[in-house]
Amino acid sequence: AALQTSLSCDGHSCALHCVLHRDKLHPVPGYDTISLRLELLRLFIMRNLCVSLVLLQLIGTCLCQFPRPCANSEGLRTKECCPVWDGDGSACGALSGRGFCTEVEVSEEPNGPQYPHSGIDDRERWPLSFFNRTCRCAGNYGGFNCGECRFGYWGSNCAEYRESVRRNILTMSLAEQQKFISYLNLAKNTISRDYVISTATRAEMGENGENPMFSDINTYDLFVWMHYYVSRDAFLGGPGNVWTDIDFAHESAAFLPWHRVYLLHWENEIRKLTGDFNFTIPYWDWRDAQSCEVICTQPEEYNSREALCNGTGEGPLLRNPGNHDPNRVPRLPTTADVDFTVNLPLYETGLMDRLSNMSFRNVIEGFASPTSGMAVPGQSTMHNALHVFMNGSMSSVQGSANDPIFLLHHAFIDSIFERWLRTHQPPRTNYPRANAPIGHNDGHYMVPFLPLYRNGDYFLTDKVLGFEYAYLLDPGQRFVQEFLTPYLQQAQEIWLWLLGAGVLGALISAVIAALLLVGRRKWRRNQRRKRALSYEERQPLLHSSSEEGSSYQTTM
């Protein structure tokens, strides 16, 4: 199918006008084949994803993207975040054996040379600038107060393992695509129940938390803000004085584990918000592709003011696929590129940054060539190539999560990570324990998550975490997931219509059969009547003929 779209805004809302042509590609001025396919994704995701120009209006006394129960001056002063679990009224559900409040122990292993500073950024030795005591959950329990289950487990006692399947958005039924869109809409328009964001650094809040500066945020933008916060520049003091060579989720080993946890959290929040515990983020398989409102997209301005993004709306989502610098992205990734990348045996090499050669992580992230494995400064490949190709909000690291395609793209990147894990089955020791850039060592906690997650704990297959990718299933399971299941789900959604159609069809068939039966009986009666009349008519003719014959004889 091809798509022609336009986005119009009146200052308060946006409307996306679409024309979808099925069965074949129709040329649309200004779009090549790649752009059309990407704009088709835009239809799937953005058709109804339009919001007001002001996303945040509720300013309160809350804390960072931390749990609300800890978001107050008392939490800042005591540096303790051990919320009560309502199930038994105890901190961390201790009375029920779900967890307990304990000291946070951070890794003391040395970092790489990329960030030479210490003690100037809140994200260093996370989360000690804010809390030094948090909940540690037992067994399969999880969540910031141990009131939930860890990834992959369900039930009141978190004893049920369940595997969810992420599917290709282009193989999903129309109803499933519409459901995904509606969930994004809901997330974009619902203030997060559990988390809030910081609008200032910890130092600006006062030594004892007497000047808290925080804000509510909707569920969708919470994750946009988290991606901004983890990758923002470090403030060195004074407007515009920043250190740019710092990123706690990109350009080193934690790139893949961090985004894996990010997607799992996204799914978890959508499930809690909608009550649909079968929800999974779909993926966009971009191999061999042929040639509304956003936040946190102006890092230069934040740096000049030495301020954090505060979540205020900054204009419409930008996207201009294909109109990028061809010298930076000569082409989009191919199946051969992915296969070469998956076959690289080493996860990290050298200084474990964007200049690493023959590193699976550096090639899949897009700083090295997917044909030679060598670093290619000035070019973007693999993961990075798709971001640059979108030529808009997706092309800015700190603001890229505004675009819903970010989720689809990173789900597919995660599936390639999963292929590599299954191919090489690396021991945890293959993940760097020390000397990676700040925030990327095995023992470092991921910024800015609470509950806490260590990088090395997520250097493992998705089977342990309770999810799978449809295209990685064996052929039989894949047939069920990609063909049979969608058909049955669609049938389930329209079963009343099918039942009504069946009943109506049966009634029509019965009427037609009755009419045919009546008609046949009438036809047979008419046939018998005709035969009878024919016999009665032939007798007089014989008599008449006989008389005529006699007359002829008489005459003769």
Salt bridges, closest charged atoms under 4 A:
GLU39 OE1 - ARG42 NE 3.42
GLU74 OE2 - ARG77 NH2 2.72
GLU80 OE1 - ARG133 NE 2.98
GLU103 OE2 - ARG133 NH1 3.22
GLU108 OE2 - ARG125 NH2 2.51
GLU109 OE2 - ARG433 NH2 3.03
ASP121 OD1 - ARG123 NE 2.84
ASP121 OD2 - ARG232 NH2 3.89
GLU148 OE2 - LYS272 NZ 2.85
GLU160 OE2 - ARG162 NH2 3.64
GLU163 OE1 - LYS463 NZ 3.34
GLU176 OE2 - ARG167 NH1 2.64
ASP194 OD1 - ARG193 NE 3.51
ASP194 OD2 - LYS272 NZ 3.02
ASP216 OD1 - ARG68 NH2 2.80
ASP221 OD1 - LYS188 NZ 2.87
ASP247 OD1 - HIS250 ND1 2.90
GLU251 OE1 - ARG354 NH2 2.92
GLU267 OE2 - ARG166 NE 2.80
GLU269 OE2 - LYS272 NZ 2.98
ASP285 OD2 - ARG287 NH2 2.67
GLU301 OE2 - ARG305 NE 3.51
ASP337 OD2 - ARG331 NH1 2.56
ASP339 OD1 - ARG419 NH2 3.13
GLU348 OE2 - ARG361 NE 2.65
GLU365 OE1 - ARG361 NH1 2.88
ASP403 OD1 - ARG319 NH2 2.39
ASP414 OD2 - ARG166 NH1 3.76
ASP414 OD1 - ARG260 NE 2.73
GLU418 OE1 - ARG260 NH2 3.15
GLU418 OE2 - ARG422 NE 2.80
ASP442 OD1 - ARG428 NH2 2.72
ASP457 OD1 - ARG428 NH1 2.65
ASP462 OD1 - ARG422 NH2 3.22
GLU468 OE1 - ARG422 NH2 2.70
GLU468 OE2 - LYS463 NZ 3.04
GLU482 OE1 - ARG478 NE 3.15
